[in-house]
Amino acid sequence: MPSRTVTVGSRTGLHARPAALFVAAAGSAPLPVKINVEGRKPVPANSMLSVLSLGAKCGTAVTISAEGDGADAVLDDLAALLARDLDADESASHG
Amino acid sequence: MAEPLRGIGVSPGFAAGPVCRAGTAPKLPAPHSVSDVEAELAGAAAALAAVAAELGRRADATRDATAAEILRAQVMMAEDPVLDEAVADAIRAGSDAPHAIDAAFAVHRQAFLEAGGYLAERVADLDDLRDRAVAVSSGAPMPGIPSPGYPFVLVATDLAPADTAGLDPEQVLALVTEAGGPTSHTAILARSLGIPAVVRCGGAAGLRDGMVVAVDGAAGAVRVGVDEATVADTRRREQERRARAAASTGPGRTADGWAVELLANVGSAADPVAGAEGVGLFRTELLYLDREKMPGHDEQVEAYAAVFDALGGRKVVVRTLDAGADKPLPFLDQAGEPNPALGVRGVRLARRDPALLDGQLAAIAAAAARTGATAWVMAPMIATPAEARDFVTRARAAGLASAGVMVEIPAAALRIRALLREVDFVSIGTNDLSQYAFAADRMCGDLAELLDPWQPALLDLIAACARAGRAAGKPVGICGEAAADPGLAPVFAGLGISSLSVPARAIPAVRDALAAHTKADCERLATAVLATEDPAAARAVAI
């Protein structure tokens, strides 16, 4: 199954705003995406509760996977999102 | 008077009034056997949908952006497909809707608690969702905040974002919770609403509706059973405090008129600068983020000129591009750095690509010339006097009159006298200076206490810079988080720091803190703080 492993780029980890942005993006993907941290079983990436429960911090490696037509493109987009510091816009504008 | 109840003061201010406890969660009704599984499934789904809709309405209604974001995250939890499935599975296995909802939330609650830290503090959010959904699915009204019709002190085990977002500061005099922590929603939202708040106050469990209490949201104290005179006195103190904050305008001064410039940190012309004497840190990264190519000269000039215009002639200190580390840029190939915080970031980028820096300096100079602004420039990530000299030479060549550097690397602070010979001013970036002095990653929550701005080693580095600045007759400012700490402001003034640059909304508190001390007070505090051994002792002598 196509997968991508990427380290979480958001400074607060995959919590709060970064988690909301990621889950919303995964939920609007045309195919189901799973996410896991090493040693734990994959959970649906469109589930806010499951994604939060991963407890992924900034720098934690997470693996996303999906199967079907266009899976690679979906995973590339989501991997790029995870790698970005999604808190940056906010903290940059508020000091 | 009896000893006050103690908690953690998370939002300053004084309040006194009668206690009203937040509506307690409904008890789970006794389990009942389900005859119509389809109807039970529909009831559970409708309850979760009603909760999501209610929280969504509250998110739309609040003007507080932080609150809205938290509420929308809660809506996503109520609409969570995994939760939905777990509820449905439990009902198909014979459970009724309230018990199915309770069990489904319990799984995630346990996971949050086991994760600890941030997630453990989010348990209140989950419990709030569960209580609301259980109430609706068993035909009860959703629990919420009381509205007795008179101002009250709200007491709760903990408050959910849905509750705090709907709070009316006219009615809610103060918040007191048994649970929560300094980073809980209760704390964050109380601060953003300006309501005094005390969290993790174990004794609050004994508070009952109608008891009259006096709350000190800075000290974390709750006096119980106070008399009329204390209530009146507390209200007078709060009015005075608010009047002081509202009347707080003008430049930064100690009680006896010693000037400490109060400047704002901005990232673009959209950021507020009200009440500031100028901008002490204009971060230019926003213009470069998410770009495939470096922004062109004209585009840069426009962006800088917009900020200069907004300041109408007041000083603007522009920090040149501070990319790298946590702020990678697509058009700079920085792949493969094993330790980006110690890699080619900030002004070090100019080693590889001097045109990037020269281009930016030229654009800043052009924007300054066009708007007639007082534009100062400074470079991030300077380690040596030679690097400072190179930057100043480039800035002068671009036609910029005032050029300085950030002090973020301990090497720069240790050789501050030599550094000051090369530059017109320095600005201390306390966040990075802490990170590098303590070898503690800013992103690493487990090391947070090493990054406490009251750490004596950090204050020693700041003191050395301030001393050298006074000797050289050159400005030494602070533009990190520490500058926004009202407790540290008089300490910095006493050390001889000439300006504090903070988010504009933090200026009144810093201004007040300065105005409450004479220059001699500040110097005495600074000496006392530098003599302490750890942050707790430093705070104890200063606050």
Interface residues (C-beta under 8 A of the other chain):
Chain A: R11 T12 G13 H15 A16 R17 A19 A20 V23 A24 V43 P44 N46 S47 M48 L49 S50 L52 S53 G55 K57 C58 G59 D85 A88 D89 A92 S93 H94 G95
Chain B: E69 I70 R72 A73 M76 M77 D80 P81 V82 L83 H108 A111 F112 A115 Y118 L119 R122 L126 A264 N265 V266 G267 S268 A270 D271 L281 R283 E285 L286 L289 D326 K327 R442 M443 G445 A484 V502 P503
